[in-house]
Amino acid sequence: MKRTKIRQLLSSGKPGDEVKVMGWVRTFRSNRFIHINDGSSINNIQAVIDFEKFDEKQLKRITTGASIAVSGKLVQSMGKGQQVEIEVSSFEILGDSNPEEYPLQPKKHSMEFLRSIAHLRPRTNTFGAILRIRHALAFAIHKYFNEKGFFYLHTPIITGSDAEGAGEMFNVTTFDLKKVPISENNEVDYSKDFFGKPTKLTVSGQMEGELGAMALAEIYTFGPTFRAENSNTPRHLAEFWMIEPEMAFYDINDNMDLAEDFLKYVIRYTLENCLEDIDFLTGMYDNQLRPNLEFVISNNFERITYTEGVEILKASGHKFEFPVTWGADIQTEHERYLVEKHFKKPVIMTGYPKQIKAFYMKQNDDGNTVAAMDVLVPRIGEIIGGSQREENYDKLVERINEMKLNLKDYWWYLDTRKFGSVPHSGFGLGFERLVMFTTGMTNIRDVIPFPRTPKNAEF
């Protein structure tokens, strides 16, 4: 008999069906009731076993964490919370689990403890739900862009340039660190390294994405990115995933339209396909989770300038931890006030001071601001950041020099402004930040299967 997934049985199984399930034992009560989960659903299926019909030695092997195959007949369940259960006719232990050593006992565990056993935490209800939602979001992202006619572009993980100008990047080298070659100038001789120059792990696929947009018009990237920031906050990872569409012939308004439509689409898809997981997390961790998701898809996003936002915040009378001044970064507390208190809808803020934004953003006519945009949502604050890109060669060179970046590193980027430059725009969405918003988690380490943080590269 072929295996049937538990999700399928719970949704469409009928009493009288002969079935076979395979999964992991969550609990075994009274030597009679086995709760089995196979990862396909937040819900377990209950298998009822007549212990008098089976060998006692075999029954003792049914312990929490063991893997099991169960065959039998579906019958109407007498218990609460499920329509059917399995009346067991036979079972097989696929893999034993020592109950004295298995760390996931049927009780509540702290998130800190679960991070220390990231290889096992997907078996919990919480992390099973998170990973199913993460999958649904990833699928929805590809589905959305494919339906819009975008092309998926694979941008390099190893790069010779710094897209953000931040400088906090991981080095890539084949040097034996005990025998690093030194030049006559007493510097590392990178000419003898694999690539013949200093190389890093990328922080963004945006700039290479722009090259693709200059030929294919509309592309998106979706891949791993890296930042060597020595930070242990709940919002930072050393390895994370980014979605970065780049579009030729888009101005800042087109960019905002796309970002709003995109965000609503992927959240709506997840609500439609992972509602049981979302409701579980809403009940367990954040009673505003589902309302916040519905809030995003049911409202038109308010559009304001940075200057307007600063004026609203100053006039609010609210006591913020960080002072509000024109020219300073807008903090999460400011973003949340605008979304949750003032407008009561998601917000897209544009026209930021150029001194706090990246060199590639298009300069506005006022000479002080750039055509940048941030999409702000409840609880998280900024979830998407983007801009219209500077298409003017001379202005781009001027900004690179102003920020004291090495012009030679960007020769290929500048070529796109020399040969057929067009207005173009793009944005970046940190995938883990999106998963945090969609699951209600407060620590970014809990929305990626195997988090990479300072002093932590296990699993």
Order of alpha helices (4+ residues) and beta strands (2+ residues): alpha-beta-beta-beta-alpha-beta-beta-alpha-alpha-beta-beta-beta-beta-alpha-beta-beta-alpha-alpha-alpha-beta-alpha-alpha-beta-beta-beta-alpha-alpha-beta-alpha
